[in-house]
Amino acid sequence: SKAKNPITINVLKNIHEREIKRHFAEIITEGNVPKDWGGEKSDLYTTKLHLNGKNIRTAFLFKGKSKFHSMKISDLGKNGDQIDRLFSEPADLFVLQHCHYVTSAVESMMEAYSSRHFNISKYMIIDGSDTVRILKAYKKID
């Protein structure tokens, strides 16, 4: 049977990465939104998220519409090292957001980094359909 109101990611084709970052910052009430530059560790770092009633240091990596296809490791920076840089932040939660689907190789890399050196950390992958649901829920898109 056909799903009612399927989530379409195509609406994200016309939204720039900086807008997605700004929307997420507004949702979590983070006022410090740095401009992008090539060597950054993360796109957004915050202590405004809460988990189990406690502030949790969170580092975000946003990948926008310029890569409007399923994310592969080769999409993660010129050297494929954006996840490595992300996990070098002093964070407790690492979030990868992409406007499309995310391949299992990228998910495996996030999992490997989250459990390295006996320092278990939490990670989250927000793919295109998750992004649409979040932005709609907070009335950032129609």
C-alpha positions in Angstrom: 0.0 0.0 0.0 1.1 3.6 -0.6 2.2 5.6 2.4 0.2 8.6 3.4 2.1 11.9 3.1 5.5 10.5 2.4 8.4 12.7 3.3 10.1 14.2 0.3 13.6 15.4 0.5 13.4 17.4 -2.8 12.3 20.5 -0.8 15.9 20.6 0.5 17.3 21.1 -3.0 16.6 24.8 -2.8 17.9 25.4 0.8 21.5 26.4 1.3 23.6 24.7 4.0 24.0 28.0 5.9 20.2 28.3 6.1 19.9 24.7 7.5 22.6 25.6 10.0 20.8 28.8 11.0 17.5 26.9 11.3 19.0 24.3 13.6 20.8 27.0 15.7 17.4 28.8 16.1 15.7 25.6 17.1 18.2 24.9 19.8 18.5 28.7 20.7 22.2 28.9 19.9 23.1 32.5 19.1 26.8 31.9 18.2 26.7 30.7 14.6 30.2 30.9 13.1 30.7 31.5 9.3 32.0 28.5 7.4 35.6 28.1 6.5 37.6 25.2 5.1 39.5 24.1 8.2 36.8 24.1 10.8 36.4 21.1 13.1 32.6 21.5 13.1 30.0 23.7 11.6 28.2 24.4 14.9 29.3 23.8 18.4 26.8 24.2 21.3 26.1 23.5 24.9 22.4 24.4 24.5 21.2 20.8 24.0 19.9 18.8 26.9 20.0 15.1 27.5 18.4 13.6 30.6 18.2 17.1 32.1 21.8 17.9 31.6 23.6 20.2 29.1 25.4 18.2 26.5 28.3 19.5 24.4 27.3 19.0 20.8 29.3 19.3 17.6 27.4 19.5 14.3 28.6 18.8 10.7 26.1 20.1 8.1 26.2 18.9 4.4 24.0 21.0 2.1 22.5 20.8 -1.3 25.7 21.0 -3.2 26.0 17.3 -2.5 22.3 16.4 -3.3 22.9 12.7 -3.5 23.4 9.9 -1.0 26.4 10.9 1.1 29.6 8.9 0.6 32.8 9.2 2.5 34.3 11.0 -0.5 31.7 13.8 0.1 33.2 14.6 3.5 35.8 17.2 2.5 38.6 17.3 0.0 40.5 14.7 2.0 37.5 12.8 3.3 38.5 13.9 6.8 35.5 15.9 8.1 34.3 13.2 10.4 37.9 12.9 11.9 37.8 16.7 12.4 34.3 16.6 13.9 35.3 14.0 16.5 38.3 16.2 17.5 35.8 18.6 19.1 35.4 18.4 22.9 31.9 17.2 22.6 29.6 14.5 24.1 27.3 14.2 21.1 28.4 14.4 17.4 25.7 15.1 14.8 26.0 14.6 11.0 23.2 16.3 9.1 22.8 15.8 5.3 20.1 16.9 2.9 19.8 13.5 1.3 20.4 9.9 2.3 23.5 8.7 4.1 25.3 5.5 3.0 26.2 2.7 5.4 29.9 3.4 5.0 29.4 6.9 6.4 27.3 5.5 9.3 30.0 2.9 10.0 32.6 5.6 10.1 30.5 7.6 12.6 30.1 4.5 14.7 33.8 3.7 14.6 34.8 7.2 15.7 32.2 7.2 18.4 33.7 4.2 20.1 37.4 4.7 19.6 40.1 4.7 22.3 37.6 3.3 24.9 36.0 6.8 24.9 32.4 6.0 24.0 30.5 9.0 22.8 27.1 9.5 21.3 26.4 10.3 17.6 23.4 11.1 15.6 22.8 11.1 11.8 20.1 13.3 10.5 19.3 12.5 6.9 17.2 14.4 4.4 13.8 13.0 5.5 14.7 13.6 9.2 15.8 17.2 8.3 12.4 17.8 6.5 10.5 16.5 9.6 12.5 18.6 12.0 12.2 21.8 9.9 8.5 21.3 9.4 7.9 20.6 13.1 9.5 23.9 14.0 7.8 25.7 11.1 11.0 26.6 9.3 9.7 25.2 6.0 6.1 24.5 4.7 
